[in-house]
Amino acid sequence: SSGINAEYGVPTDPGILSHIGEIYDTDNDRSQAFQYFYESHKYFPSNISTISWLGAYYIDGQFHEKAIQYFERASLIEPQEVKWQLMIASCYRRSGNYQQSLATYKKIHMRFPDNVECLKFLVRICTDLGLKDLQEYANKLKKAEKAKELRDQRRENSGRRSGRNRGSGGSERSSSGTRKESATSRQNSGKRDQEVALRDSSSGRKKPVDASYSDPIGDLPPRPRTAARTRMV
């Protein structure tokens, strides 16, 4: 169980193999790194970091169909991690399979209805191709962005309150009147935050939809709209 093939002196421990692969990768020797990561994957096929490296390797080589196989395995191992499924959809798009890419993003949206990046892509592709679902996804994107904004605001306010509580923990000698005043100030601050949130959501203040989707693989060269529409029909 030394992790070395006794006959050939070759490592068989997946951890050792991936570590050697990392060394070659650091030295920019991608072909040698691939050999060791590939061997590591054979001995330990459920290692996420190895799967991720191999998928990225095939993307760099423009072998998107091969990359999809690794990201599909990753999505089976971590079914609640949306990034693997986003990578799969992006690979389909880059390989020219636009119908499968769109279908994959729709499937992601069904499982992760609040995922903003997925909705941004759906808005973008519906806009580019003139699809009738554009308004539906645009409305969903607005709601998802608003919900995310409110969640971020609540976390920020909670962090502020926690910081104040820690700061006042060592000031036991302060008068009860000062503590009451501080508590009242925090309550008023919380009320103001709620009032701002309510005004933003109910006063009719509109923000433009941010559909600037960030492809997890990188930018895709632009396609003629007519060719895209023909392919998707």
ChimeraX attribute file (.defattr): number of C-alpha atoms within 10 A of each C-alpha:
attribute: neighborCount
match mode: 1-to-1
recipient: residues
	/A:1	6
	/A:2	8
	/A:3	14
	/A:4	13
	/A:5	12
	/A:6	10
	/A:7	6
	/A:8	7
	/A:9	9
	/A:10	11
	/A:11	18
	/A:12	18
	/A:13	17
	/A:14	22
	/A:15	18
	/A:16	16
	/A:17	22
	/A:18	24
	/A:19	15
	/A:20	19
	/A:21	26
	/A:22	21
	/A:23	13
	/A:24	18
	/A:25	16
	/A:26	11
	/A:27	11
	/A:28	11
	/A:29	13
	/A:30	14
	/A:31	12
	/A:32	17
	/A:33	24
	/A:34	21
	/A:35	16
	/A:36	22
	/A:37	25
	/A:38	21
	/A:39	19
	/A:40	25
	/A:41	21
	/A:42	12
	/A:43	14
	/A:44	15
	/A:45	16
	/A:46	14
	/A:47	16
	/A:48	18
	/A:49	13
	/A:50	26
	/A:51	24
	/A:52	16
	/A:53	20
	/A:54	22
	/A:55	24
	/A:56	20
	/A:57	19
	/A:58	17
	/A:59	18
	/A:60	12
	/A:61	10
	/A:62	14
	/A:63	16
	/A:64	22
	/A:65	16
	/A:66	16
	/A:67	25
	/A:68	23
	/A:69	14
	/A:70	23
	/A:71	25
	/A:72	18
	/A:73	17
	/A:74	24
	/A:75	19
	/A:76	14
	/A:77	13
	/A:78	13
	/A:79	13
	/A:80	12
	/A:81	13
	/A:82	16
	/A:83	18
	/A:84	22
	/A:85	23
	/A:86	22
	/A:87	21
	/A:88	27
	/A:89	27
	/A:90	25
	/A:91	27
	/A:92	21
	/A:93	18
	/A:94	21
	/A:95	13
	/A:96	13
	/A:97	15
	/A:98	19
	/A:99	13
	/A:100	16
	/A:101	20
	/A:102	20
	/A:103	13
	/A:104	20
	/A:105	21
	/A:106	18
	/A:107	15
	/A:108	19
	/A:109	19
	/A:110	11
	/A:111	12
	/A:112	15
	/A:113	15
	/A:114	17
	/A:115	18
	/A:116	21
	/A:117	22
	/A:118	29
	/A:119	27
	/A:120	22
	/A:121	22
	/A:122	25
	/A:123	26
	/A:124	19
	/A:125	17
	/A:126	18
	/A:127	15
	/A:128	16
	/A:129	18
	/A:130	12
	/A:131	15
	/A:132	10
	/A:133	13
	/A:134	17
	/A:135	13
	/A:136	11
	/A:137	20
	/A:138	21
	/A:139	13
	/A:140	18
	/A:141	25
	/A:142	20
	/A:143	14
	/A:144	18
	/A:145	18
	/A:146	16
	/A:147	13
	/A:148	15
	/A:149	13
	/A:150	15
	/A:151	12
	/A:152	12
	/A:153	15
	/A:154	15
	/A:155	12
	/A:156	12
	/A:157	15
	/A:158	13
	/A:159	12
	/A:160	12
	/A:161	15
	/A:162	11
	/A:163	12
	/A:164	13
	/A:165	11
	/A:166	10
	/A:167	10
	/A:168	12
	/A:169	9
	/A:170	9
	/A:171	10
	/A:172	9
	/A:173	6
	/A:174	10
	/A:175	9
	/A:176	10
	/A:177	9
	/A:178	10
	/A:179	14
	/A:180	11
	/A:181	11
	/A:182	14
	/A:183	12
	/A:184	12
	/A:185	12
	/A:186	15
	/A:187	12
	/A:188	12
	/A:189	14
	/A:190	16
	/A:191	12
	/A:192	12
	/A:193	15
	/A:194	15
	/A:195	12
	/A:196	12
	/A:197	16
	/A:198	11
	/A:199	12
	/A:200	14
	/A:201	13
	/A:202	10
	/A:203	9
	/A:204	8
	/A:205	8
	/A:206	10
	/A:207	9
	/A:208	6
	/A:209	13
	/A:210	14
	/A:211	18
	/A:212	11
	/A:213	16
	/A:214	12
	/A:215	16
	/A:216	15
	/A:217	15
	/A:218	9
	/A:219	10
	/A:220	10
	/A:221	6
	/A:222	6
	/A:223	9
	/A:224	8
	/A:225	12
	/A:226	10
	/A:227	10
	/A:228	15
	/A:229	13
	/A:230	9
	/A:231	13
	/A:232	13
	/A:233	8
